[in-house]
Amino acid sequence: MSVRVYSSTEPHNWKISNLQKGLILVYNGSETIGEGTGFGLPVLVYSDETYFSGSSKVHVFQNDGCWAIRKEFMMDMVTRNSFRNVTLENRIARRFFTRLADVYQRHPMLRSLTLKDLTGKMDVGTTFLKAKSRGKVVVTYTLDEPRVLVSADFRDSERRRLQKIFILNEQTSTFFRKYVDSTGTELLDNGIGAWDGINTKWACLKILNGEFGFRLWRVDDSTLRRGREFLKGSLDWVGLDYEVNQEKDVFEYAIEVLGV
């Protein structure tokens, strides 16, 4: 197992190909990100727009004997995702995509249609556009094996009209297929849900027949959520994402890499 980070928008997978990614897990030489955002990817929700990062600067250094990666995410992209006139941030639209994925997988006749055919006829579109920057979010990943310590600093981002902060921790749904938490709950594939809150001490995502995976803990002043979406040729992510108090200056948490 190793980790990888880019200053460009690689890997260029599907809908989010022109967005920056966070830290990427690499297993047996292959990236396990799919259409996920990677670990520690900031998203800022303002009253007028939702901002992502389209450009960055990366610095690698040593900190107390551990390797650390500092990535400065410029918050300079806005989303134009829609299902008719409903934004994808809306839970109703997210549930629609989950149901669409179920139907697509269970009915072989639909597989002869491309995703573009399916979504085009239903007026589903996705674009990300360059916009005036709302500042930057500086994320530092410290590799303290088997943990990755993540520190997200929002002090250089614009705070006026900021309503929500998300820190996304996502990899591919076709590799990490099992959800397990501290209460013993186990969920597979679509059972993981699309955007559900987690009230347990910790939660982890694993491969189906093994222990390799990653674990995150609940953190004060935040809400931990689990989610998964898969639609062949378009959506492929599973993650444990934080919704952070928008007044936070710095948010810190740990990712434990399991089975290494």
Secondary structure, 3 states (H helix, E strand, C coil): CEEECCCCCCCCCHHHCCCCCCEEEEECCEECCCCCCEEEEEEEEECCCEEEEEEEEEEEEEECCEEEEEEEEEEEEEECCEECCEECCCHHHHHHHHHHHHHHHHCHHHHHCCHHHHHHHCCEECCEEECCCCEEEEEEEEEECCEEEEEEECCCECCCCEEEEEEEEEECCCCCCEEEECCCCEEEHHHHCCCEEECCCEEEEECCCCCCEEEEECCCCEEEEEEEEEECCCEEEEEEEEEECCCCCEEEEEEEEECC
